Each structure stands twice: as structure tokens, then as C-alpha cells.
Amino acid sequence: MSNYLVLLRHGQSQWNLENRFTGFKNVDISENGEKEALLAGQRLKEAGIEFDTVFTSTLKRAFNTAEIALTEAGQGALIPHMTKHDDLRERDYGDLTGQNKDEAREEFGEEQVHIWRRSYDVPPPGGECLQDVVENRVRPYYETNIKPLVNEGENVLIAAHGNSLRAMLIILGAETPDTINKAEMPTGVPLVFEMEDGQIRNKYFLQDKEAA
């Protein structure tokens, strides 16, 4: 049985635009982010992917992106039935939340900020590392709530955040803790996994439809 699992990072947020660490802060998408969400919906419609179930985080930049994309894809009827959960939220950046990334580099040094942003197991002060997001939140939630639906052949959309979706890449086996630093999740671009009997057969971003 073949089906789709699609990961969609929210459209550009206002704090993405302002180059700030966002984390759990409930910032909405920017005007450009709305355009990205519309384009994501158009690409999903063109690809002919129709979803059975939608999961999103409780932060409005994620579920607003999902709502715009689903509406544009002609699947707005799914919006009232979306499942929102805290476990799919962005990584908690702790004390860095709200700080401009360039100012953080000036204060703490380029190398230290790079470690906080990209290390798998070193958290920023008061925050989470990616390993925390994988093991404490996203993996348990996926294994319990999403994986059974994928294995049953449903088409599933997960609209979330850069780091919660990078966590998904590790959970799915598409990346490892050693390779995840090089993996990018562009805003508003659907990443499609073609599944068969619970196994990944192909994956690609809908922006170019070439195998990733």
C-alpha cells in the first residue's frame, strides 16, 4: 500500500524576518510567509496529494500555514479536524529566545552560537538541544499518534517547525545525528515522503520534484 507523509515547515515568520531566535514564542507568519503557504498549497494541489489527517504544533505560525495551504489546495474541510500538539513545537531556545542572532554572535562568539544552533546534544542556556526535541517530544508523539496512521496507508501532513521537522528526519531514518547539521528545511516548501508498507520509497521537495 502506497501513501504520502508530507512535512511542511511554516512560512517565514515575523521573527525569521527579523533574524531572531523564536523557539516557543508564538510569533505569526510574515506577509512573505503567507505567500509561501499559498504556494505550498498550490504545489500540493498540482501534485494531487490529498490528506486524510493533519498534525500541527500549537504555535500559530505552524497551524496558520497549514490552514492557508490546505485552503489553497482545496482541502479546507480538514482544518476543523487538525490535531495540534505541544510536542510538535519548535525547539526551546531558552535564554536566547527573542535575541537577534547577529547580536548573540557578538555577545557569545560565532563558534559558541554555532554550537548552540547546530550541535545535536548541546543546548543553549535554559533551552533544548535537538536531541531533547527528538527523544523527549517528537519521537514519542510520532510513534504513538502518527506512525500507526502512516503504516495504515493514510496520507498525513505534519505542519511544524525547522527543528521539530529536523527531528522527524532523524526519526524516519532520513538523517542521522551526524548528518542532520547539513539538512535544511526551507520555509513553506513541502517535503514529500512516498511510503509503501511503512517504508520510505522516495523523498523530494515539491519545489522541484527531484529526489532529495
C-alpha positions in Angstrom: 0.0 0.0 0.0 1.5 3.3 -1.0 0.8 6.7 0.6 2.3 10.0 1.5 3.8 11.6 4.5 4.4 15.3 4.0 6.5 17.6 6.2 5.8 21.3 5.9 7.8 23.9 7.8 5.7 27.1 8.5 6.1 30.0 6.1 8.5 32.7 7.1 7.6 34.1 10.5 8.0 37.7 11.6 10.9 36.8 13.8 12.5 34.8 10.9 12.3 38.1 9.0 13.9 40.0 12.0 16.6 37.3 12.4 15.6 36.4 16.0 15.6 33.2 17.9 12.0 32.3 18.1 11.5 28.9 19.9 8.3 28.7 21.9 7.4 32.4 21.3 4.0 32.4 19.5 5.0 34.6 16.5 2.8 34.7 13.4 4.0 34.4 9.8 5.0 37.4 7.8 3.4 38.7 4.6 6.0 36.7 2.7 5.2 33.7 4.9 1.6 33.9 3.8 2.7 33.8 0.2 4.9 30.8 0.9 1.9 29.0 2.5 -0.2 29.8 -0.5 2.5 28.4 -2.8 2.8 25.3 -0.7 -1.0 24.7 -1.2 -0.7 25.2 -4.9 2.1 22.7 -5.1 0.2 20.1 -3.1 -2.8 20.6 -5.4 -0.7 20.2 -8.5 0.9 17.1 -7.1 -2.5 15.6 -6.4 -1.8 14.8 -2.8 -5.0 14.7 -0.7 -4.6 14.2 3.0 -6.5 12.1 5.4 -5.1 13.5 8.6 -3.2 16.7 9.6 -1.0 17.3 12.6 0.5 20.7 13.6 2.1 22.3 16.5 0.2 24.6 18.9 2.1 27.7 17.6 0.1 29.9 15.2 2.9 30.2 12.6 2.6 26.4 12.1 -1.2 26.0 12.1 -1.9 29.2 10.2 0.5 27.9 7.5 -1.4 24.6 7.4 -4.7 26.4 7.2 -3.6 28.6 4.3 -2.0 25.7 2.4 -5.0 23.4 2.9 -7.4 26.0 1.8 -5.4 26.8 -1.3 -5.1 23.0 -2.0 -8.9 22.7 -1.9 -8.8 20.7 1.3 -10.1 23.3 3.7 -12.6 20.8 5.1 -9.7 19.2 7.1 -9.0 22.4 9.0 -11.5 21.9 11.9 -10.1 18.4 12.4 -6.4 19.2 12.6 -4.6 17.8 15.6 -2.5 20.4 17.4 0.1 19.3 20.0 2.8 21.0 22.1 5.2 18.1 21.3 5.5 19.3 17.7 6.6 22.9 18.7 9.9 24.4 17.7 13.0 23.8 19.9 13.0 25.9 23.1 15.9 28.4 22.7 15.8 29.3 26.4 17.7 32.4 27.2 18.3 33.2 23.5 14.6 33.5 22.7 13.9 36.9 21.2 17.6 37.8 20.7 18.9 38.8 17.3 21.2 36.1 16.0 23.9 38.6 15.0 23.8 40.3 18.4 24.1 36.9 20.0 27.2 36.2 17.9 28.7 39.5 19.1 27.9 38.6 22.8 28.9 34.9 22.9 31.1 34.5 19.9 30.5 33.0 16.4 31.6 29.5 17.4 29.5 29.2 20.6 26.3 30.3 18.8 27.0 27.9 16.0 27.3 25.1 18.6 24.1 26.1 20.2 22.3 26.2 16.9 23.7 23.2 15.2 25.1 20.8 17.8 22.9 17.7 18.3 23.4 17.4 22.1 24.5 20.9 23.4 21.5 23.0 24.5 21.6 26.8 24.7 21.3 28.2 28.3 17.9 27.3 29.6 16.8 25.6 26.4 16.7 22.4 24.5 19.2 20.7 22.2 17.9 18.8 19.1 18.4 15.5 20.9 15.9 16.7 23.6 13.4 17.5 20.8 13.9 14.1 19.2 13.8 11.9 22.3 11.6 13.8 24.7 8.9 15.1 22.4 8.8 14.3 18.7 9.7 10.6 18.7 7.2 9.5 21.4 4.5 11.6 19.8 5.2 10.3 16.3 5.4 6.6 17.4 2.2 6.8 19.4 0.0 9.1 17.2 1.3 9.4 13.7 3.2 6.3 12.7 0.2 4.0 13.1 -1.8 6.1 10.6 1.1 6.2 8.1 1.5 2.4 8.4 -2.2 2.0 7.8 -1.8 3.8 4.5 -3.2 7.3 5.3 -1.8 10.4 3.7 -0.5 12.5 6.6 0.6 16.2 6.7 2.8 17.4 9.6 3.0 21.2 9.6 5.6 22.3 12.2 9.0 24.0 12.6 12.5 23.7 11.4 13.8 21.8 14.4 10.8 19.6 15.1 10.8 18.6 11.4 14.6 18.0 11.5 13.8 15.8 14.5 11.4 13.9 12.2 14.1 13.4 9.6 16.2 11.6 12.3 13.2 9.6 13.5 12.3 8.5 9.9 15.9 7.5 9.3 16.4 10.0 6.5 19.2 11.7 8.5 21.3 10.7 11.5 22.7 12.8 14.4 25.9 13.0 12.4 24.3 14.3 9.2 21.4 16.4 10.5 23.5 19.6 10.6 23.6 19.7 6.8 19.8 19.1 6.4 17.8 22.2 5.7 14.0 22.6 5.9 13.1 25.7 3.8 10.1 27.7 5.0 6.9 26.8 3.2 8.2 24.1 0.9 6.6 20.6 1.3 8.9 17.7 1.8 7.2 14.6 0.4 7.9 11.1 1.6 6.4 8.4 -0.7 5.7 5.5 1.6 4.9 1.9 0.9 4.0 -0.5 3.7 5.5 1.9 6.2 8.9 2.2 4.4 10.2 5.2 2.6 10.4 4.7 -1.2 11.2 8.2 -2.3 11.5 11.7 -0.9 11.6 15.1 -2.6 10.8 18.8 -2.1 7.8 19.9 -4.1 9.6 23.0 -5.3 11.5 21.0 -7.9 10.1 17.4 -7.6 13.6 16.0 -7.9 14.6 13.3 -5.5 16.3 14.8 -2.4 
